[in-house]
Amino acid sequence: MIKRLIHSSSNNATFLRFAIVACSISAIDISVLYGLHEGYQVNVFLSRIFSYFLAMTAGYFLNRHFTFHRHQRFRKLLADLVRFYSVFTVGGLINYGIFAVTVTLGHQLGLKPGATFLLPLLGVWLGGMAGMSFNYVVSHKLVFRQP
């Protein structure tokens, strides 16, 4: 079953591989976010910009070699990266907007400290779901396809 998932060219298998990568980069995103915010007291919104950029970079390489590995490469790595960052920046803005609304509204509700500690995590997950959906559709059509 795992071999079939890895080697299949079906849209369902490709989306499942994309979702697996999204979960992996979400862990990178959350780790860097909390490391900067909690460990170094960097503003949560600034921390998220750095964490998303690092996660997005990891996401490119994971998607290139795992999710869309069956697609032939016609562009050079730099051209592919520019295309990827362009697409994922839009998905990142959607993701970041949902993250910012979640964290801001959560703080305005006057939640207990334990709950406010989890707000960035909730924001990353909610934003990630919306961003992942957008990024999959667009990257499948624009980034990892034949020119």
N, C-alpha and C positions, 0 to 999 in steps of 0.2 A: 504494500500500500504506500509506503514512504517512497519507494523507488518510482512508483507511478506518479506520485505528487511532484517529485523532483523533475522527472523527465517529460511529463505531459505538456502538450502545447495548448490544451483546452483553456478557455477563458476562466472557467471555475478554478482550475488548478493554479493558473497564473494569479488570480485574485487571492487565493488562499496563501500562496507564497508571498504576495505583496502584504497581506495582513500579518503574516509571521514576521516579516521585516519591520512592519510598522510597530509591532509589539516590542521588537528588539531595540529599535531606535527610541521608542518611548522610554525604555529603561535608561538609555543613555541620557535622554532629555531630562528626565526626573532626577537622575543621580547628579548631573552637573548643576541643575537648578537648585536642588537642596544643598549641594556642596558649597556653592557660591553664596546662597542666601543665608543658610544657617551657619555654615562654617566660617565664612568671611564677612558676614553682615552686608553683602552687596544687595542693593535694592532688588526686590523680587521681580520687578518688570525688566530691569536691566539684566538680571541673572537669566531670565527666560530668553532674551535675545541671544545671549551667548550659548545657552544650552540648546536652543533650537538650531542654531547654525552648526554646532558640532554634530548634533543628531542628523541633520540634513546631509552633511558630508558623509557620515557613515552610511546613511540611507542610499546615497547614490551608488556607492561601491557594492553594498549588499544587493540592491535591486539589479544592478548591471550584471553581477556574477551569479545571482541566485534566482531572482524573480524572472528576469527577462533574458536568461542565459541562452535561450534558443534563438534569439533574434541575432541576425548577422549585424556586424558593426561596419557601417559605411563612413562614419565620421571619426575624426581623431578624438582622443580623450578630452582635450581642452574644449573642442566644439561641443561635445556631448555634455561636459560639465556646465558650460554656459547655458545651454538649452535647459538642462535639468534645474539649475538654480533659478532660471527665469520662471519656469513652471512652478517649482516648489515655493518660490517667494510668494506667489499669489495664494497658494494653499496655506503657507505660513501666516499670511495676513489674516486669513479666515480663522486659522487655529489661534493665533495670538489675540484676535478680537474676542473670541469666546473665552479664552483664558483670562483676559483683562476684565471682562464683564463678570465672570465667575468670582474672581478674587475681590474685585471692588464691591460687588453686591454682598458677598459673604461678610466682608468687614463692616459694611453698613448695617447688617442685620444684628450686629453686636453679639456674635457667637462666642462661646467659651474658648479659651486658649487652645485646648486640644483640637477643637473643630477648625479654628483658623489655621492651625499648623497643617491641616490636610487640604485647605483650599487650593493651594497651588497644584497639588496632585489631582484633585478633581478637575481643575481648569485644564491641565495638560490632557487628561483623558477625554473630557468633553470636546475640547478643541481638536484633539488628535483624531477623533472619530469623523468630525466634519472635514478636517484637512485631508485625512487619508482618502475619504471618498472622492473629493475633488481631485487630489493628486493622482489617484489611480486612473481615473478616466482620462485626464489630460496627458499624463506621462505615457500611458499605453498608446495614445494616438499621436503624440508629438515628440516625445523624447526617445523612446526605445522602439522605434519603427523604422522601416526602410524609407529613405528619402524619396 
